[in-house]
Each structure stands twice: as C-alpha cells, then as structure tokens.
Amino acid sequence: MTKLVVPVVLAGGHGTRLWPMSRSARPKQFLELVGEGSLFQQTLLRASDNERYSAPIILTNADYRFIVAEQAQELGIAPQAIMLEPSARNTALAIAVAAVAAVDNDEDAILHVLASDHAIDAGADYYKAVDVAAQAAANGRLVAFGIEPTRPETGYGYIAVGEDLGHGVNVIDRFVEKPDLARAQELLTNGGHVWNSGMFMMAARTYLSECERLAPETYAAARSAMAQARRDLDFVRLDGAAFETAPNISVDYAIFEKTNRAAVLPVSFAWSDLGSWDAVWKAHKPDQDGNVAVGPALMSNSRDSMVVSDGAHVVVDGLQDIAVIASTDAIYVGRLSSAQGVGQIVKALKSDDTTRGLTEIHKTAYRPWGGYSSVLSGERFQVKRLFVKPGKKLSLQKHHHRSEHWVVVKGTGEVTIDDKVILLSENESVYLPLGCTHRLANPGKILLELIEVQTGSYLGEDDIIRIEDEFGRS
Amino acid sequence: MTKLVVPVVLAGGHGTRLWPMSRSARPKQFLELVGEGSLFQQTLLRASDNERYSAPIILTNADYRFIVAEQAQELGIAPQAIMLEPSARNTALAIAVAAVAAVDNDEDAILHVLASDHAIDAGADYYKAVDVAAQAAANGRLVAFGIEPTRPETGYGYIAVGEDLGHGVNVIDRFVEKPDLARAQELLTNGGHVWNSGMFMMAARTYLSECERLAPETYAAARSAMAQARRDLDFVRLDGAAFETAPNISVDYAIFEKTNRAAVLPVSFAWSDLGSWDAVWKAHKPDQDGNVAVGPALMSNSRDSMVVSDGAHVVVDGLQDIAVIASTDAIYVGRLSSAQGVGQIVKALKSDDTTRGLTEIHKTAYRPWGGYSSVLSGERFQVKRLFVKPGKKLSLQKHHHRSEHWVVVKGTGEVTIDDKVILLSENESVYLPLGCTHRLANPGKILLELIEVQTGSYLGEDDIIRIEDEFGRS
C-alpha cells in the first residue's frame, strides 16, 4: 500500500454500562480497563503506524475535548483535527463530517472508522485485514469489518455474509439485530454470519456520494456543520444549528443497509465491544477458577467472578458469578452474568438528587490547564490536589468567601498575587488571602503538582470571579 | 437499692470477625455499629445512672488505652480506673483484678461485669434485672445473666436453668457448649435453657474468696498484679510478670462451673453479642425485604442482605444473602449467612505481608494527644489531617528527611520552632524546614485541626527523633 489511511476515531459516547468506573464526565473510552492506556489511547496507537496511517481525525463533544487532547498528547500523537459535535447525532453524521474534512485535504482519502471503546487484539491478522479493507475501499466499496463468532453471543448485532466480491470481501446479505440465545446458537452453528464490529473502511468520496443520495439530510447537515465550523484553540467546533437539522441515525441504517456498495470483510482477530462488565471479564482471560481481578483483591472459594478496584482491597468470599466494581466513592455489587443491568441502576441513581453526581463525575476533574482531585472536605475547609500541565496557566481569579494555601509538592509554580509575581519550587508554599487577585501558572517543563488547602465559610466551585482566562471562560 | 454497683467493663478484646470495620488497632467495641456511639460507649452509658452505679472500672490493654480514655471523655464519664492488662489472660483474671481494686475501696462492693462489645436493649426490664441481680449478689450469689432464647441460635453457649433459689434467681444446672442446629432447636422447644450472655453480677468479696479456693493461681496473680501495679498518667499498668503466671481461663470455667454460689437470672430483654455480620444484621431489624443499610446504599432487587459503608455509595443489584462491608481501604463481599467465616479471611490476609496492614490499622491512628488520618500519599509528599485535643501537646521532635507545612483549619495551635514559639489560628500556616526542632500544642479549649503537607525523600513514621515527650515515648 502506498496511500495513507485516515483514522476516524469516534470518541463522543457516554456509555453508562460500565458504571461506577464509566461516568458521563469521563466515560468508558477514556478509562484503562483492559491492557495499558485507555481504550481511546489504545485505539489511537493501533492507528499510529505512519507507514499505513496519517494523523487521526477525532470526533468527540465539548465535554471531552480536554481529555481527548490530553490523552493524545500523552502518546505524542497530534491529531489532524479534534472535532466537537454540538449534539449527539449518531455515526452517519459523524462519519460524514470526517469525510468532508478528509476530502478537503485529499479527494481520494480512505477513512478507517474506529470506535474508541473496543478492545482488539491487533496482531498481524488485524493489519492484514486493514490492508485488504483499504484496497477494497479504494475500489469503491464501503467495507464493514465482521468478526467470526466464537460463541453464541446475544449482545451483538450480526451480518449475514453473501457472495464473494473478490479481494477478500463479500456482499452484505443483511443486518441481523441482537438475537436471543437460541437464534445466536443457530447463527453460530449454521455459519455464514459475523458480528457487526462497528468498524468500517471507506473512501471518503464514496461515502459522501452515497450519503448525498441515500441520506440527503445527513449529507447537507455535514456540509453545513463544516462550512460554519469555528476553530477554538486546537478544536473544531461544528455548527450547532446544522447538527440540529440532522436525523439521529447510525451509519448501518442510513447507508449500509441501502447502498449496493456495501461489503463485509470477515475477520477472526479477537475483538470485544466491552459493552458490559461481563465482556470486560471475558477480555481479561479469567484464571482457572474463572476469576479476574483488576486492582488489589482476594478471591476466596469464589468462581466466575470479577473485581475491579481503584484502590481498596476487595475480598470476595465464597461467591460465584459476582462482579464487584469499586471506585473511590461508589461500589457496584451484582451478578456478573447480569451486568448488562447496570444501565438501569445508573438510571435509578440519576433520578435521585443525592446520588446523581455519582453517575456524572469522578473525584478527579479535568480542566484545560490540568485538573484537580478533591482529597478531603471538612466543615470550613477543603483540601485539593491540583496538577498543572507544563506551560499552562489557570485563570486570573479571586474568591469572596475563601482563602487558599498552596504547597508545591512537585515542579515549579509561578504565582501572581495582586501585583506581585513569585516563583515557588518544590516544598515552598504561599498564602492567598480572601479577596486577593491571583493566578497560578506552570512555567516549567514538568507537571506542577500542589496541595491546596481552602478555608472559609463557603467553598463551592462557583465562588470564582474570573478576571482573565486563556480558555474563554472569563 | 441503696448500695452503688461498680461497673466492670471488659474492653481488651481483639475481635476480627467484623473485619474490615473491626481491626486489631481499633476493634469492634470501639466502633459505632448499632445505634449511637461505639459499643463501648453504649456500655458505659448503660451503667452511668448515678443512683445505681458508681464510676466504672475499665479493663483493657495498653494498645487501646487512649481510645478508651478518649471515648469515656467524650461522654463526660470519668472512670474509677483504667487498668491495662499486660497480656491477654481471659475473664477470670480480669474480674479478679477488678475485684481486688474494688474491695480496696469498699469491702462490700458489688460488681456488674460487662462485655463492652454487645448490643442490649436497656429498657425498664433491663434495669429491673440489674437490681434483682445486685440483691442476689449482696446475698452471696455469683449471678450470670441468662437470655431467654428467641430462636435456635448455634452461635451462643447455653445455661441449663435449675431450681428456684428465690429472689428471682435459679441454680445453674450446667453450662452447654454452642450446640448444632438440631440441638439448638431442641433446647428452644424444651425450654429451661438460656443464652450465656457473659454478663455477671457478684460481690467482689464473694468472687475473691471463691477464686482463692477454686482458682488459686488466678487469685494469686490478681493480688500480685495489683500489688506491683504502676500508675502511668490516668492508667493503672498491671504487673506483667504476675500476669504471665496466671492461666488463660474464662470465669465460666474457672469459677461458675465449680462454685455452689453460682446462680442464673433468666431475662428477656433484647441482647446480641454482635459476634459476626449476620448478628449485626439481626440487631438492625431488617426492612420488609430483609435488607439493612448502614451508610449510603441502594439495594435493588435484593433480599436478606446488608451493606455497611464508611462513605462509598454501595449498590447491591439482584442479589440475596449478601454482606458488603466497605471501609475506605478494604471491602468484604460474602454470604451474610456465612459471615462467621470472616475470621478465616482475616487469617489469610494477616499471613501476607502486603495485606497484613489491612487487618491491623484503620486510616485514622489515635495518639495520646489526638490522632491523624492519612489523606493522600504521593511520590515525595504526603498529606495528613491532624487533630489535637485541647490542652495536649505532641512530642518535641525533628525529622532528618522531611519538611512539613501546617495549615490550621480549626482551633488554635501553638508551634515551637527551634527557639521561637508562635500562635497559629484558623487559616494560618507555618513551614517547618528539614532538621528543625519543633512541637505542636493545642493551648485552646476546642479541638485543633490542621492539614500537614510533608515533603521529602522518606516519609515513614520512624523518621521522628523525639527529644521530649509528655507520654513517655522519647
């Protein structure tokens, strides 16, 4: 292959079925669940070979833009674009937007459309399939990757594989909705059906022309969203009004089920959508008792169970088919085999004011300049751990109800207090009296970490008067 | 009644079956498990009516002396004595020591011997029983409180109730070891058997004379341990060599099974030894689905289960007969009905260097001057929350490997740094450079709370050079 493929990474999902680890402010794709790095980072790395791929186009939404930017930066990967979807409009539009951007650069661009929250064993088989699909896409095919089933799985949609089109791809006879167990067993036994992986390969131009013909509203919305897009720092903000006009429809329904250019490439590398905790369990290859432990755990007289822990030591004693998912502030305990029901639990927690927060945020909040974790809260004080990325600065701000103490524990901080500027290095501290104007910056080359002790009568995040801000928040 | 009864509170136990809440550094009796206050505090309160009781004698060991003192002080209860057992020698000796102390004050002293880790519904029935028992004790009886059984319990020993002795007490026909279920059912059906509560009433003099006659080694050890005891602050340190000579034997075996002065008082107030998590569940009166939640929890489609949580929100989804006990650093998940097996788990955790700490200490450590919690640990820093009781001071100390920042968040601190003394009030901070001699004291009338940020290459508790200490630790 000579032509570089453009990875299109879809990273805007809000998945809740891996609660309490996955939360709306930091969903599944940004978590380290299987293997090293987050699923999103693993996705980027799988498409980072520069003999085969150009820089990626990433689709996400405004809430996740800083996580996306930070996680890409951690890998030293510079995306072609990070596009922000103003509202959730499913895959047909997201891919259309990426295609419009890609043909702008290169009218023969080939897109490899990737979910950012799947686990894939990307060995030689995988890349061979990528190359076969890219060739078929260059020949005008819209290619879906179909995974040869290894078990009667009821959690996935299937694709019926039709006649051979040459070059390793086949006609798509039809899409099959998630089957019940009997039907899944039948599909496995009879053969000729593969799992619909949600991964595609296509020429941007082919996709756009089929989209224009078969899903004209989606096509028009994509063109208009791109035409009116605004650059904001490193991000492309797609136009909100344009998005509103588009139907909420997946690429399978909008395009693949209608076009005669669709093809399926049956593959047999290991793949999982990690759609629920039992899928995570399978992806971890359970031990001889059927147990998986991610984090500190003791499984005693227990079988077919999984522990995922953020820190606490979890003991599972004399149980079978149990999932214990322990984050710092929430713990889920249920049947591993029924873990698809977590979505219902999240709904219940969301509907209650006192527990909604548990479905939304983690104890660490990410900000354009870095982030902070709440470490301890008392009656009239609060302790936070702040981290500031090299070269970044927080807004110039003041508070009406609190004073702050900062102790630098790593790196160097530049602190502006009213009209003074001082440098603080490791082990130095500063006091910011109530009402003073202050700003924190990291002028160094390494991460700045500090402990902030706030004292005062009111310590809410809304007691921040922003006087000046690099990130458009003042 | 005119004579005041002396409460003798046995608070030296190390119970592990309520792990992870109960740990050797802060076992069950000092935890709030059922109702308000710790079980030890509830025990003190039940015996605090000064029309009926004098100040208590408390038996514990050196490790728990500060918790005992603090928890008594919280209630405004000043013990007659806090006696420290140099080694664990069971109840016969502990009671003998208390009896020696009591007869020194009043040769007719009546002792009410109380376990400090039981739950009791102390209504009018309870106090009526106390008065009846005290009268029988004054008449020379050694009285065991026997609880009328309400279910075929296999976790308790039983007492066979013999002929009526008048004054509401009966002869003890014999002690029955913990029965199996069939035998427990038989005892319940046939009647005439009560649970051995481990609570006793006796004249100190009667006990000592029976002890001298029936358990002379125990008697001699008690006399000698008291004769050589040392006063240490508010504590009585019993003599270690004397303790070593005594057999490890319970009062049931040593005295009650042999003496002809034993009597049982059958009572029917609600009582539990809270010996395992299922007993805690029973004591909490489960809801209509059989569930109990202590701490934030959601029980969804679940039955006959219990959650105890120190803070994290626990979701139990679609399960039955499950115990989830969630402390900050360890979580137990097992069958509630088999929760007696927690002791085995604790043994397994103890045998592994990496997990032993989880069975020993909590995140909060208690010291004579107050205590501290570890809040956050980083690579070269650590954040602790310290609390110092009014009027107390820490040792004069220095560190070779760390500097410290202190931020006062409540109360007033007096800080000595080398030869300077400064006062810090709320919201003020101080820096203690590596190698400086320093001391923290609370000169105020309210608790002093501060946040300590340590930075340095080594942050272990053993990098403390104590130059001077109020508590005999320099």
Chai-1 contact restraints between the chains, C-beta under 6 A:
chainA,res_idxA,chainB,res_idxB,connection_type,confidence,min_distance_angstrom,max_distance_angstrom,comment,restraint_id
A,A312,B,D329,contact,1.0,0.0,6.0,A-B,restraint_1
A,A312,B,A330,contact,1.0,0.0,6.0,A-B,restraint_2
A,A312,B,I331,contact,1.0,0.0,6.0,A-B,restraint_3
A,H313,B,A330,contact,1.0,0.0,6.0,A-B,restraint_4
A,H313,B,L358,contact,1.0,0.0,6.0,A-B,restraint_5
A,V314,B,I331,contact,1.0,0.0,6.0,A-B,restraint_6
A,V315,B,Y332,contact,1.0,0.0,6.0,A-B,restraint_7
A,V315,B,I345,contact,1.0,0.0,6.0,A-B,restraint_8
A,V316,B,V333,contact,1.0,0.0,6.0,A-B,restraint_9
A,D317,B,G334,contact,1.0,0.0,6.0,A-B,restraint_10
A,D317,B,I345,contact,1.0,0.0,6.0,A-B,restraint_11
A,G318,B,G334,contact,1.0,0.0,6.0,A-B,restraint_12
A,G318,B,R335,contact,1.0,0.0,6.0,A-B,restraint_13
A,G318,B,S338,contact,1.0,0.0,6.0,A-B,restraint_14
A,V324,B,V333,contact,1.0,0.0,6.0,A-B,restraint_15
A,A326,B,I331,contact,1.0,0.0,6.0,A-B,restraint_16
A,D329,B,A312,contact,1.0,0.0,6.0,A-B,restraint_17
A,A330,B,A312,contact,1.0,0.0,6.0,A-B,restraint_18
A,A330,B,H313,contact,1.0,0.0,6.0,A-B,restraint_19
A,I331,B,A312,contact,1.0,0.0,6.0,A-B,restraint_20
A,I331,B,V314,contact,1.0,0.0,6.0,A-B,restraint_21
A,I331,B,A326,contact,1.0,0.0,6.0,A-B,restraint_22
A,Y332,B,V315,contact,1.0,0.0,6.0,A-B,restraint_23
A,V333,B,V316,contact,1.0,0.0,6.0,A-B,restraint_24
A,V333,B,V324,contact,1.0,0.0,6.0,A-B,restraint_25
A,V333,B,V333,contact,1.0,0.0,6.0,A-B,restraint_26
A,G334,B,D317,contact,1.0,0.0,6.0,A-B,restraint_27
A,G334,B,G318,contact,1.0,0.0,6.0,A-B,restraint_28
A,R335,B,G318,contact,1.0,0.0,6.0,A-B,restraint_29
A,S338,B,G318,contact,1.0,0.0,6.0,A-B,restraint_30
A,I345,B,V315,contact,1.0,0.0,6.0,A-B,restraint_31
A,I345,B,D317,contact,1.0,0.0,6.0,A-B,restraint_32
A,L358,B,H313,contact,1.0,0.0,6.0,A-B,restraint_33
A,V375,B,V375,contact,1.0,0.0,6.0,A-B,restraint_34
A,V375,B,L376,contact,1.0,0.0,6.0,A-B,restraint_35
A,L376,B,V375,contact,1.0,0.0,6.0,A-B,restraint_36
A,F381,B,V409,contact,1.0,0.0,6.0,A-B,restraint_37
A,V383,B,I451,contact,1.0,0.0,6.0,A-B,restraint_38
A,S403,B,N427,contact,1.0,0.0,6.0,A-B,restraint_39
A,H405,B,V407,contact,1.0,0.0,6.0,A-B,restraint_40
A,H405,B,S429,contact,1.0,0.0,6.0,A-B,restraint_41
A,V407,B,H405,contact,1.0,0.0,6.0,A-B,restraint_42
A,V407,B,V453,contact,1.0,0.0,6.0,A-B,restraint_43
A,V409,B,F381,contact,1.0,0.0,6.0,A-B,restraint_44
A,V409,B,T455,contact,1.0,0.0,6.0,A-B,restraint_45
A,N427,B,S403,contact,1.0,0.0,6.0,A-B,restraint_46
A,N427,B,T455,contact,1.0,0.0,6.0,A-B,restraint_47
A,S429,B,H405,contact,1.0,0.0,6.0,A-B,restraint_48
A,I451,B,V383,contact,1.0,0.0,6.0,A-B,restraint_49
A,I451,B,V453,contact,1.0,0.0,6.0,A-B,restraint_50
A,V453,B,V407,contact,1.0,0.0,6.0,A-B,restraint_51
A,V453,B,I451,contact,1.0,0.0,6.0,A-B,restraint_52
A,T455,B,V409,contact,1.0,0.0,6.0,A-B,restraint_53
A,T455,B,N427,contact,1.0,0.0,6.0,A-B,restraint_54
